[in-house]
């Protein structure tokens, strides 16, 4: 009974304490309202001031009044916090009381259930005791001749056995009931222990709550006393400075009249503002409309000037390249390396002209031989310096011209480094494609460009597709069936590319299939001519003009003397084919230089592929690579002489770029925009950019659409 009365008593004490706090809070609020009313009454009273010496005291008084209000607000906040804590304690006490009631109800239900089971067990025991005891008799076998007597005897025996089985079952039930009674008594004891534990917890919580309530009451009283004492001190100061405030009120009346007049004038202006705003909006709309018309006219004029300037820029750019020579020749001298050895044979035999960067001097057999090219790069020239002179030629590809850049020189002169470079310091190939992507991105608002790439090599006078499914398959060069005279390679794989990462993956796969070998002159000598063919097709959104240009980036195999290279067997046969193709290139250059009627382009696969880059409106650059070592002066002399002959070749003035309004150039009539299958002998595969999780070889060897690749 004590546990049930304790929560109600605690709740009554809490309610009384809460009522006291509420009453105290109301009293404090009433006192505060009285102070504020008194202050307002003092402010309304007006006493004429003789002089204005109390302005500073009035300001101090206002500051103190503000501080007093702030402290009163703090007291209110603390009182609200105390009310909240009291409410939380009350809620906690109510929860404890509910939990205790639930526990007592469960306990009563358990006791009732156990009592019912105990009564049932007692009734069962009483019923069993009331049943007549079975008397065991010693039956002696007596032979009776009557069958009725035998049948009665059998029935009595079966009845006796059935009753014994019933007695055993009743005993088993009695035993189970006793076990259940024992478990019920244990459960009752456990529940009583839990009830005692709940009662102790409740008493402890009640004591803790009383202590907290007492501490809160003390804090509240202390805060009220402090606030009251401070309020009394401030009120004394208010009474002392009240006279000064009254005098200052009289001086504020003129300022109040001025403010009233200003307010009335502003009010009139606000009333008139919507009309003024509407008029201003109408005038602004008319001005904006006129400005928009002027801007549209200006935009049309700028668009016309832009198109005119675009044509002029292309014309000037192409004229500049033409004036510099359709075939330009650059020379690059590699530095002395460890592979050159030591001693007199590794001495530097190449010098440069300090006043002219196009002149190079070679010391051969004690004689100084000079060569003049378009540009000479010393050993300290970087890849950036080389590409800076080449990039003007690369941008011509976007305007619809055929551009060819090839590296020529002896084995080990640095041709592959200039064209391909290293991952950390890329060469012309990588930088040219980066420039193409940047130019395409810069013109993306006006032009729609598509860039495709093919890689091939000429190995032992056999043209091979480095990106195809069967790299060892030999390809042929044929004329386009449309009668345009353009060349194309049936079966050469063409990939659309969208970023530099696509190009890197194509390079990686192509380099795996390229033929290289080891000679005495170079540990990793290129044993074939490698061709990177980049095709750029564009459409102008505003005019509908279509352009198609091609960029050939060629890394020629190294020219070498068989005796010095130490080639034998298959290496010897490779060297013979390389020298034969380079000799055919020299014959073509000689025929072009002497303006012969027949130019032997068909003497080798290399010259046949370069036919459109060495004739017509093409733009060609030859990068001759030389070694400065004394032991290589013979090969260096031959390379520089060949470079001078190439530089003297004139291909004639360049014609307009391959652009047309709404159609492709002649060799582009074989396909529509975007790709349409036109020739069953050409295959184009999907970009290596898609499906990067699979291997590069699997993606490059997946058969794709067919498209002729012009060369």
Protein Blocks (a to p, Z undefined) as FASTA:
>chain_A
ZZmmmmmmmmmmmmmmmmmmmmmmmmmmmmmmmmmmmmmmmmmpccddfblmlmmmmmmm
mmmmmmmmmmmmmmmmmmmmmmmmmmmmmmmmmmmmmmmmmmmmmmmmmmmmmmmmmmmm
mmmmmmmmmpccdddddddddddfbfklmmmmmmmmmmmmmmmmmmmmmmmmmmmmmmmm
mmmmmmmmmmmmmmmmmmmmmmmmmmmmmmmmmmmmmmmmmmmmmmmmmmmmmmmmmmmm
mmmmmmmmmmmmmmmmmmmmmmmmmmmmmmmmmmmmmmmmmmmmmmmmmmmmmmmmmmmm
mmmmmmmmmmmmmmmmmmmmmmnopbacddddddddfknogajklpcfbdcdfkbckbcc
ddeehiacddddfbdcdfklcfklmmmmmmmmmmmmmnopacddddeddehilmmmmmno
pmklccfklmmmmmmmmmmmmmmmmpccdddddddddeehiacdfkbmblmbccdddddf
klnopacdehiacdddfbfklmmmmmmmmmmmpccdddfkbmbacfbdcddddddddddf
klopacddddddddddddddfklnopghjlmmmmmmmmmmmmmmmmmmmmmmnopabdcf
klpmklmmmmmmmgcjbdcdddddddfbfklmmmmmmmmmmmmmmmmpcebjadddddde
hiacfklmmpccddddfbfkbccdddfkgoklbcfklmmmpccddddddZZ
